[in-house]
Amino acid sequence: MTIQALGYVGIAAKTPEDWAGYGVDFLGLQLAERSAAQLVFRMDDRKQRLVVTPADHDGARFFGWEVADAATLGTLAARLEAAGHGVVHGDAALAAQRRVAGLVVTQDPMGNRIEIVHGAESTDAPFLPGRNLSGFRTGVLGMGHAVLTVPEMAPALGFYRDLLGFRISDYVTRPFHAYFLHVNPRHHSLALIETGTAGLHHIMMELFQLDDVGQGYDLAMLEEGRIATSLGRHTNDFMTSFYARTPGGFMIEYGWGGRVVDDATWQPVEMHSGPSLWGHERTWGSPEMKAEARRLKLEAARNGERQPVQVLPGNHSLIAGECAWWDQLHAAAE
């Protein structure tokens, strides 16, 4: 694959100071830089992951997608130009601002600013979370995933899949039309939802411990209207998560236990059970969409759809079987 990970995201904010408390006290990010020009947040050993800058509107400002090296960057830039997409090579000042060795800038079909970068800077300074939590699952998986709303699926899918090399993990047609795409073992680093309009739906951040998510949920419940989607578990990436409204109006998905994919064996499929195994009651979207999502998850429950929890080493302890009939059932299945 050409693109390796979602490296960073830039946010435009009418009131950027609102992000200082939200990012530190709620999300648990580290505020690494604070100036009139920008707020820079860390979530691991990278010098920056989330950048908030003043603007006359709220929403996404840029997305930083990583490639392996300068040669790959040049090849991808040439491919974009040959396909009719304008490409601007970032100068040294922009590269320094983004904390990368080099980058090119283009736009996707929805008008989102796409920065393709290599050589992102790390630091030996320890990550100091804004609140007591175990940390964020990043590394080769990138900072998380981004979900974009798109007016039409075909142009967006053609850009990300055919030009940038994203691969389809799976897709749904109910209760909305969406494609989920991966660039590394994370089940999806990008998703596209066809809504008739262009925008940023949400950014996902994955925690190492389930309790981090639960404690974040408690914090979100203290604020009227902060929770946009209740705690639940997804059918495709198996993530246990909730969604919180940001100061910019879009959402942050705060999750744990995400699935990984193996390109050697993975086959994209249409998901028929809807987006969630349980939970994830939405306060956004049309009444028809919310009713269909609820119907699909209740149908999945009636059908006994279950998925194993995805657990990192050291993140669990096995409990005793204690139920003879359960032990016999599993012994017979082996």
C-alpha positions in Angstrom: 0.0 0.0 0.0 1.1 3.6 -0.6 -0.5 5.4 2.3 0.6 3.9 5.7 -1.4 5.7 8.4 -3.4 8.7 9.4 -0.6 10.8 10.9 -2.4 14.0 12.1 -5.5 16.1 11.8 -6.0 19.8 11.7 -9.1 21.4 13.0 -10.5 24.9 12.3 -12.2 26.5 15.3 -14.1 29.7 15.9 -13.2 29.4 19.6 -10.0 27.4 19.7 -9.6 27.9 23.5 -12.6 25.7 24.0 -10.4 22.8 22.7 -7.8 23.3 25.4 -10.0 22.0 28.2 -11.8 19.5 25.9 -8.6 18.0 24.6 -6.8 17.8 27.9 -9.4 17.3 30.6 -11.8 15.1 28.6 -9.9 13.3 25.9 -6.7 13.1 27.9 -4.4 14.5 25.3 -1.3 16.5 26.2 -1.3 20.2 25.2 2.2 20.5 23.7 2.0 24.0 22.3 -0.3 26.9 23.0 -0.1 30.2 21.1 -2.4 32.6 19.3 -1.7 30.7 16.1 -2.5 27.2 17.2 -3.0 24.6 19.8 -0.9 21.4 19.3 -1.8 18.2 21.1 0.2 15.0 21.6 -1.2 11.5 22.2 2.0 9.4 22.0 5.7 9.9 21.1 4.8 12.0 18.0 5.4 15.8 18.4 1.9 16.5 17.2 -1.3 14.6 16.4 -4.1 17.1 16.6 -3.7 20.8 15.6 -6.4 23.4 16.3 -6.2 26.8 14.6 -8.4 29.9 14.7 -10.9 30.3 11.9 -14.3 31.9 11.1 -15.8 28.4 11.0 -15.6 25.0 12.7 -14.6 21.8 11.1 -11.7 19.9 9.4 -8.8 22.0 8.1 -6.4 19.3 6.9 -5.7 15.6 7.1 -2.1 14.3 7.2 -1.6 10.9 5.6 1.8 9.2 5.9 3.9 7.4 3.3 7.2 5.6 3.8 9.7 8.0 2.3 10.4 10.8 -0.2 10.5 8.5 -3.2 7.1 7.1 -2.4 5.8 10.7 -1.9 7.1 11.7 -5.3 5.6 8.7 -7.0 2.2 9.3 -5.4 2.3 13.1 -6.3 3.0 12.2 -9.9 0.1 9.7 -9.9 -2.3 12.4 -8.6 -1.1 15.0 -11.1 -1.5 12.5 -14.0 -5.1 11.9 -12.8 -5.8 15.7 -13.0 -5.5 16.5 -9.2 -3.6 19.6 -8.5 -0.5 19.0 -6.3 1.5 21.6 -4.4 4.9 20.7 -2.9 5.1 22.0 0.6 8.1 24.3 1.3 10.5 24.0 4.3 8.4 26.3 6.4 5.2 24.2 6.1 7.2 21.0 6.7 8.6 22.5 9.9 5.2 23.6 11.0 3.8 20.1 10.4 6.9 18.5 12.0 7.6 16.3 9.0 10.5 15.9 6.6 8.5 16.6 3.5 4.9 16.8 2.1 2.7 17.6 -0.8 -0.8 19.1 -0.6 -3.8 18.2 -2.7 -7.6 18.1 -2.4 -10.0 15.2 -2.4 -13.3 15.4 -4.4 -15.1 16.9 -1.5 -12.6 19.8 -1.1 -10.8 18.5 1.9 -7.2 19.5 2.2 -5.1 16.4 2.0 -1.4 16.6 3.1 0.7 13.5 2.2 3.8 13.4 4.3 6.9 11.5 5.2 9.4 11.6 8.0 7.1 12.6 10.9 9.1 13.8 13.9 9.0 11.9 17.2 10.4 12.9 20.6 12.0 11.2 23.6 10.0 13.4 26.0 7.4 11.2 27.7 3.8 11.6 26.8 2.0 13.2 29.7 -1.8 12.6 29.4 -4.1 15.3 30.5 -5.9 13.0 32.8 -5.0 9.6 34.3 -5.3 7.1 31.5 -3.3 4.2 30.1 -2.6 5.7 26.7 -3.7 5.7 23.1 -3.3 2.8 20.6 -1.3 4.4 17.8 2.1 3.3 16.4 1.9 1.7 13.0 -1.9 2.0 13.2 -1.7 5.8 13.1 -3.6 8.2 15.3 -7.0 6.6 14.7 -9.5 6.9 12.0 -11.5 9.7 10.2 -15.0 9.4 8.9 -16.1 11.8 6.2 -19.5 12.6 4.9 -19.7 12.7 1.1 -22.2 14.0 -1.4 -21.7 11.0 -3.7 -19.8 7.8 -3.0 -18.3 7.1 -6.4 -15.9 10.1 -6.7 -14.7 9.8 -3.1 -14.2 6.1 -3.3 -12.3 6.4 -6.6 -10.0 9.0 -5.1 -9.1 7.1 -1.9 -9.2 3.6 -3.2 -7.9 3.9 -6.8 -5.5 6.8 -6.5 -4.2 6.7 -2.9 -4.3 2.9 -2.5 -6.8 2.5 0.4 -8.3 -0.9 0.6 -11.9 -1.8 1.3 -12.5 -3.6 4.6 -16.3 -3.8 4.3 -19.4 -1.7 3.5 -23.0 -1.2 4.5 -26.1 0.0 2.7 -28.4 0.2 5.7 -29.1 2.3 7.8 -26.8 4.5 5.6 -24.5 3.9 2.7 -20.9 3.7 3.9 -17.5 2.2 3.0 -14.8 1.4 5.5 -11.2 1.4 4.2 -7.8 0.4 5.7 -4.2 1.3 5.0 -2.6 -0.8 7.8 -3.9 -3.5 10.2 -6.4 -1.2 11.8 -9.8 -2.2 10.5 -10.3 1.2 9.0 -8.4 4.4 9.0 -11.0 6.1 6.8 -14.7 5.7 6.3 -17.0 7.4 3.8 -20.7 8.0 4.5 -22.9 9.1 1.6 -25.2 11.9 3.0 -25.5 14.4 0.2 -23.2 16.8 1.9 -19.4 17.1 2.5 -18.0 17.3 6.0 -16.2 15.7 8.9 -18.4 13.2 10.7 -16.0 12.0 13.4 -12.4 11.2 14.4 -11.8 8.0 16.3 -9.2 7.7 19.1 -8.6 4.2 20.6 -7.5 3.7 24.2 -5.5 0.8 25.7 -7.9 0.0 28.5 -11.7 -0.4 28.5 -11.8 1.5 31.8 -10.3 4.6 30.1 -13.4 4.6 27.8 -15.8 4.0 30.7 -14.3 6.8 32.7 -14.4 9.1 29.7 -18.1 8.2 29.4 -18.7 9.3 33.0 -17.0 12.6 32.2 -19.1 13.1 29.1 -22.3 12.4 31.0 -21.6 15.3 33.3 -22.2 17.8 30.5 -25.7 18.2 28.9 -25.6 17.2 25.3 -22.0 16.1 25.2 -22.8 12.4 24.4 -23.9 12.1 20.7 -24.0 8.3 20.6 -24.3 6.1 23.6 -21.9 3.3 24.6 -22.1 0.4 22.2 -20.1 -2.1 20.1 -19.6 -2.1 16.4 -20.3 -5.1 14.1 -17.3 -4.6 11.7 -14.3 -3.4 13.8 -15.7 -4.8 17.1 -14.9 -1.5 18.8 -16.6 -0.7 22.1 -17.1 3.0 22.1 -19.2 6.1 22.5 -19.3 9.3 20.5 -18.9 12.8 22.1 -19.7 16.1 20.5 -16.6 18.4 20.1 -16.5 22.2 20.4 -16.6 22.2 16.6 -19.9 20.2 16.3 -18.5 17.1 14.8 -17.8 14.0 17.0 -14.9 12.1 18.6 -15.4 8.4 18.8 -13.7 7.2 22.0 -13.1 3.5 21.8 -11.4 0.3 22.9 -10.8 -3.2 21.5 -10.5 -2.5 17.8 -10.1 -5.4 15.3 -7.1 -5.7 12.9 -7.2 -7.1 9.4 -4.7 -9.2 7.5 -4.5 -8.3 3.8 -3.2 -11.8 2.9 -6.6 -13.3 3.9 -9.1 -10.4 4.2 -12.1 -10.4 1.8 -14.4 -7.3 1.7 -18.0 -8.1 2.4 -21.3 -6.2 2.8 -22.3 -6.0 6.5 -26.0 -6.9 6.8 -26.3 -6.5 10.6 -26.1 -2.7 10.7 -23.4 -0.8 12.4 -23.7 -2.0 16.0 -24.1 -5.2 17.9 -25.6 -3.3 20.8 -25.9 0.2 22.2 -24.8 3.2 20.1 -28.2 5.0 20.4 -27.8 8.1 18.3 -29.0 11.6 19.0 -28.1 12.7 15.5 -29.5 11.7 12.1 -33.0 11.4 10.7 -35.8 9.5 12.7 -35.9 7.0 9.9 -32.1 6.3 10.1 -32.2 5.9 13.9 -35.2 3.6 13.7 -33.5 1.4 11.1 -30.3 1.2 13.1 -32.3 0.2 16.2 -34.2 -2.4 14.2 -31.0 -3.9 12.8 -29.2 -4.3 16.1 -32.3 -5.9 17.7 -32.4 -8.3 14.8 -28.7 -9.1 15.4 -29.6 -9.8 19.0 -32.4 -12.1 18.1 -30.1 -14.0 15.7 -27.5 -14.4 18.5 -24.8 -12.5 16.8 -21.7 -12.3 19.0 -18.1 -11.4 18.4 -15.0 -12.2 20.5 -13.4 -9.3 22.4 -10.2 -8.1 20.9 -7.6 -7.9 23.7 -4.0 -6.9 23.7 -1.4 -9.0 25.7 -1.4 -8.0 29.3 -4.8 -6.4 29.0 -6.8 -9.3 30.4 -6.9 -12.1 32.9 -8.7 -15.4 32.3 -11.5 -16.2 34.7 -12.2 -19.7 36.0 -14.7 -21.8 33.9 -16.8 -22.8 37.0 -19.8 -23.9 34.8 -19.4 -27.5 33.8 -21.9 -27.3 31.0 -19.9 -24.3 29.5 -16.6 -26.2 29.8 -18.2 -29.2 28.0 -19.6 -27.1 25.3 -16.3 -25.5 24.5 -14.4 -28.8 24.8 -16.8 -30.4 22.2 -16.2 -27.5 19.9 -12.4 -27.8 19.9 
